[in-house]
Amino acid sequence: VMRAPMRLPMQSYIPIREGGDGMISVKDIANACNVSVATVSKALNGYSDISEETKTMIKAKAAELGYIPNMAAVALKTNRTYNIGILFVDAANTGLTHEYFARVLEGIRSQAEILGYSITFITNRIGGRKITYSEFCRIRQFDGVIIACIDYSDPQVIELVNSGIPIVTIDHIFNDTISVMSDNVKGMKDLVEYLYSMGHRRIAFIHGDDSSVTRDRVTSFYRTMEQLGLDVCKEYVYECRYHDTAGAVKCTRKLLQLKERPTCIMYPDDITAISGANIIKSHGLSIPGDISVTGYDGIRYSVIYEPQITTLQQAGDGMGREAASCLIDLIRKPKTTLKKSYVIEGKVLTGGSVSNLNATIVQ
């Protein structure tokens, strides 16, 4: 759901000039445009009670002169910093090279920027001194925080969630907070049903380590298999940390050693799927001729891998934009914004890594 652009408070402006000489007030802009100070402020802040023609003229002049909002002055007037914190700690230490969460973070950044906010990453160190996440947020005076890809059982995270600052979590649900979730239940269901439609009955599942995301996917896997009338062989199910390529290799080798191998192996993410596919090839087996493979996330590497990995493409950018919009709504309207979960659907992205067994399978 798209939200209306936020109106920032009346702002003081500072110029960007060669050499940085002097400051020019809104009054100077008003004089240059032959309008009142109030009209300039309304135009720059998107108010609807002045004409579009006047808005366009004032904004063009502001752009010509190179003015930006003086956020320090705004903060003094409103007791807001128009800055939100991002707590992002990737257990696999991939940082911003974690392509799926990079898309989430880009969605947060772009939507926050549209709504007049900047973002800052949260750390637990300042100047070499170790502090808690909550202390960092107090020092930086964030208006709110988005939490993504972290150990949600960490006492520092729980302290931050309970600190009273507006919070939105991604892919995790806390009581009395807003969460933005990928629809992992439907995503897994769609992926298993696609494999079934391609004739696969012996389906192995390497799932991620324990988290709310994993629990949803595992439950959906077993439930969908049951609905399709398929048994789940316990030797076909393994656990592997997300993005753990060594773990994926180990699980894959165990599956390949079985007397009756699965016809398809589902991996917890695209990176582990590619690692597993490489090991399958190293055993002299072809994909999908001898065994099929699926991933999860829909990152760029899954598309350029040969054969292209069939995967569940998550809407990372959409999740990020929704998280930023929800948080800014909560900051602006804390008494009327509902604290609930927003679910964002993904879609099956078919590639060449899944074979069609319908021609040979006996129903």
C-alpha positions in Angstrom: 0.0 0.0 0.0 1.5 3.3 -1.1 1.4 6.0 1.5 1.0 9.8 0.9 4.3 11.8 1.0 5.1 13.1 4.4 5.0 16.8 5.2 8.1 17.9 6.9 7.9 20.8 9.3 8.6 24.4 8.1 12.4 24.3 7.4 15.3 26.6 7.5 17.6 26.3 4.5 21.3 26.5 3.9 22.9 27.0 0.5 25.5 24.8 -1.2 27.8 27.3 -2.8 31.3 27.3 -4.1 33.5 28.3 -1.2 30.6 27.9 1.3 30.2 31.7 1.7 27.4 32.9 4.0 23.9 31.6 4.7 20.7 32.6 2.9 17.3 32.5 4.6 13.9 31.4 3.4 13.1 35.1 3.3 15.8 35.6 0.6 14.2 32.8 -1.5 10.8 34.5 -1.0 12.2 37.8 -2.2 13.8 36.2 -5.2 10.4 34.6 -6.1 8.3 37.6 -5.1 6.2 35.5 -2.7 5.8 35.3 1.1 8.0 33.2 3.4 5.1 31.0 4.3 4.5 30.3 0.6 8.1 29.2 0.2 8.0 26.9 3.2 4.7 25.4 2.0 6.0 24.8 -1.5 9.2 23.2 -0.3 7.3 20.9 2.1 4.6 19.7 -0.2 1.5 21.5 1.2 -1.6 21.4 -0.9 -3.0 24.8 -0.3 -0.9 26.6 -2.9 -1.0 26.1 -6.7 1.1 23.5 -8.5 2.5 26.3 -10.7 3.7 28.2 -7.6 5.3 25.1 -6.2 7.1 24.3 -9.4 8.4 27.8 -9.7 9.7 27.9 -6.1 11.2 24.4 -6.2 13.0 25.3 -9.5 14.5 28.4 -7.9 15.6 26.3 -4.9 17.2 23.7 -7.1 18.9 26.5 -9.2 20.4 28.0 -6.0 21.3 24.6 -4.6 19.5 24.8 -1.3 19.1 21.8 1.1 17.1 21.6 4.4 19.0 22.7 7.5 18.1 19.6 9.5 19.8 20.9 12.6 17.3 23.7 12.7 14.4 21.3 12.0 15.5 19.1 14.9 15.5 22.0 17.3 12.0 23.0 16.3 10.4 19.5 16.2 12.5 17.4 18.6 13.2 15.0 15.8 16.4 14.2 13.9 14.8 12.8 10.8 17.3 9.9 11.0 16.5 6.2 11.5 18.8 3.5 12.7 19.4 0.2 10.8 20.5 -2.7 12.9 21.9 -5.3 10.5 24.3 -8.0 11.7 24.7 -10.9 9.4 25.6 -14.2 11.2 27.4 -15.4 8.0 29.6 -12.2 8.0 28.7 -11.5 4.4 27.8 -7.9 5.3 26.4 -5.8 2.4 27.5 -8.5 -0.1 24.5 -10.4 1.2 22.6 -9.7 -2.0 19.1 -10.4 -0.7 19.5 -8.1 2.3 21.3 -5.6 0.2 18.1 -5.3 -1.8 16.1 -4.9 1.5 18.5 -2.2 2.7 18.3 -0.3 -0.6 14.5 -0.4 -0.4 14.7 1.1 3.1 17.1 3.8 2.0 15.2 4.8 -1.1 11.8 5.0 0.7 13.2 6.8 3.7 14.8 9.4 1.4 11.5 10.0 -0.3 9.9 10.6 3.1 12.6 13.0 4.2 14.7 10.7 6.4 18.3 9.5 6.3 19.6 6.2 7.6 22.5 5.3 9.8 23.8 1.8 10.6 23.9 0.9 14.3 27.0 -0.6 15.9 28.0 -1.4 19.5 31.2 0.6 19.4 31.9 4.3 19.4 35.5 5.5 19.4 36.8 2.1 20.4 34.5 1.9 23.4 32.0 -0.9 23.5 28.4 0.2 24.1 25.0 -1.4 23.8 22.8 -1.0 20.7 20.3 1.0 22.9 23.1 3.4 24.0 24.2 3.9 20.4 20.6 4.8 19.5 20.3 7.3 22.4 23.6 8.9 21.5 22.5 9.3 17.8 19.0 10.3 18.9 17.3 8.1 16.2 13.6 8.7 15.6 13.1 5.0 15.1 15.0 1.8 14.2 14.6 -1.0 11.7 16.1 -4.4 12.7 17.0 -7.0 10.0 19.1 -10.2 9.8 20.2 -10.6 13.3 20.1 -12.9 16.3 16.8 -11.8 17.7 17.4 -13.6 21.0 20.5 -11.5 21.7 19.9 -9.6 25.0 21.0 -6.4 23.4 18.4 -6.7 20.7 15.7 -7.5 23.2 16.8 -4.5 25.3 16.5 -2.3 22.2 13.1 -3.6 21.3 11.9 -2.9 24.9 13.5 0.6 25.0 10.4 2.5 23.9 11.9 3.7 20.6 9.7 3.0 17.5 10.8 -0.3 16.1 10.1 -2.3 12.9 11.5 -5.8 12.5 12.1 -7.7 9.3 11.3 -11.4 9.1 10.8 -11.7 12.8 7.8 -11.0 15.1 8.0 -9.5 18.6 5.0 -8.7 20.7 3.8 -5.1 20.3 6.1 -4.2 17.4 5.5 -3.8 13.6 7.0 -6.6 11.5 7.5 -6.9 7.8 7.6 -10.6 6.7 8.4 -12.4 3.6 5.6 -14.9 3.0 7.7 -18.0 3.7 4.7 -20.2 4.1 3.3 -19.5 0.7 6.8 -19.3 -0.9 7.7 -22.8 0.3 4.2 -24.1 -0.7 4.5 -22.7 -4.2 8.0 -24.1 -4.6 7.0 -27.7 -3.5 3.9 -27.6 -5.6 6.0 -26.6 -8.7 8.3 -29.6 -8.1 5.3 -31.8 -7.8 3.9 -30.4 -11.1 7.2 -31.4 -12.7 6.8 -35.0 -11.6 9.1 -35.0 -8.5 8.1 -37.2 -5.6 11.4 -37.9 -3.8 12.2 -34.4 -2.6 15.0 -33.7 -0.2 15.0 -30.5 2.0 18.1 -28.9 3.4 16.6 -26.1 5.6 18.2 -23.2 7.5 19.1 -23.1 11.2 16.4 -22.3 13.8 14.5 -19.0 13.3 11.0 -17.9 12.7 11.7 -17.9 9.0 13.0 -21.5 9.1 10.1 -22.7 11.3 7.6 -21.3 8.8 9.4 -22.9 5.8 9.7 -26.3 7.5 6.1 -26.4 8.6 5.0 -25.4 5.1 7.2 -28.0 3.5 5.8 -30.9 5.7 2.2 -29.6 5.3 2.4 -29.2 1.6 4.0 -32.7 1.2 1.2 -34.1 3.3 -1.5 -32.3 1.2 0.1 -33.7 -2.0 0.0 -37.2 -0.5 3.8 -37.5 -0.3 5.8 -39.1 2.5 8.9 -37.3 3.8 11.8 -39.6 4.3 13.8 -38.5 7.4 17.0 -39.3 5.5 16.1 -36.5 3.1 15.9 -33.7 5.6 19.0 -31.9 6.9 19.8 -28.6 8.7 22.4 -26.1 7.4 23.0 -22.5 8.3 22.0 -20.0 5.7 24.9 -19.2 3.3 27.0 -22.0 4.9 28.6 -23.4 1.8 30.7 -25.9 3.7 27.6 -27.2 5.5 25.6 -27.4 2.2 28.4 -29.5 0.7 28.4 -31.9 3.6 24.6 -32.3 3.5 24.7 -32.8 -0.3 27.3 -35.5 -0.1 25.2 -37.4 2.5 22.2 -37.3 0.1 24.3 -38.5 -2.8 25.5 -41.5 -0.9 21.9 -42.8 -0.3 20.9 -46.0 -2.1 17.8 -44.3 -3.3 18.8 -40.7 -4.0 16.2 -37.9 -4.1 15.2 -36.6 -7.5 15.5 -33.0 -6.2 17.3 -31.2 -3.4 15.8 -28.0 -2.0 18.4 -25.7 -0.4 17.8 -22.9 2.1 19.1 -20.1 -0.1 20.7 -19.6 -3.6 24.3 -19.5 -2.3 24.0 -22.9 -0.7 22.1 -24.2 -3.8 25.0 -23.2 -6.0 27.5 -24.9 -3.7 25.4 -28.0 -3.7 25.1 -28.0 -7.4 28.9 -27.7 -7.8 29.4 -30.8 -5.6 26.8 -32.7 -7.6 28.6 -31.9 -10.8 31.9 -32.9 -9.2 30.5 -36.4 -8.7 30.0 -36.7 -12.5 26.2 -36.1 -12.2 24.3 -33.6 -14.4 21.8 -31.0 -13.4 19.0 -31.5 -14.0 19.5 -34.7 -15.9 20.5 -36.8 -12.8 19.3 -34.6 -10.0 17.4 -31.3 -9.7 18.2 -28.4 -7.5 16.2 -25.4 -6.1 17.3 -22.4 -4.1 15.6 -19.5 -2.3 15.9 -15.7 -2.5 16.3 -15.1 -6.2 19.7 -13.4 -6.1 21.5 -12.4 -9.3 24.0 -15.3 -9.1 21.1 -17.8 -9.3 20.2 -16.3 -12.7 23.6 -16.3 -14.2 24.6 -19.8 -12.9 24.5 -22.6 -15.5 21.9 -24.0 -15.4 19.9 -21.2 -14.0 18.7 -22.1 -10.5 15.0 -22.5 -10.0 14.3 -20.5 -6.8 11.7 -18.5 -4.8 12.4 -14.9 -5.6 11.7 -12.7 -2.5 10.6 -9.1 -2.9 13.5 -7.7 -0.9 13.2 -4.1 -2.2 9.5 -4.1 -1.5 10.0 -5.4 2.0 12.5 -2.6 2.7 10.2 0.1 1.3 7.3 -1.2 3.4 9.5 -1.4 6.5 10.6 2.3 6.1 7.0 3.5 5.4 5.7 1.6 8.4 8.3 3.0 10.7 7.9 6.6 9.6 4.1 6.2 10.0 4.8 5.0 13.6 7.1 7.9 14.3 4.6 10.5 13.0 1.4 8.9 14.3 2.3 6.7 17.3 -1.3 6.7 18.7 -3.1 5.7 15.5 -0.6 3.3 13.7 -1.4 -0.3 14.2 1.4 -2.6 15.4 0.9 -5.6 13.2 2.6 -7.8 10.7 2.8 -7.0 7.0 3.4 -10.0 4.7 5.1 -9.6 1.3 4.7 -12.4 -1.3 7.5 -13.7 -3.5 7.2 -15.8 -6.7 8.7 -19.0 -8.1 11.4 -18.1 -10.6 11.8 -21.1 -12.9 15.2 -21.9 -14.4 16.9 -24.9 -15.9 17.9 -26.7 -12.7 14.6 -28.7 -12.4 13.9 -31.6 -14.8 10.4 -32.5 -15.9 9.9 -36.1 -14.9 6.2 -36.4 -16.0 7.2 -38.4 -19.1 8.7 -41.2 -17.1 7.2 -41.2 -13.6 4.5 -43.8 -12.8 1.6 -42.1 -11.2 
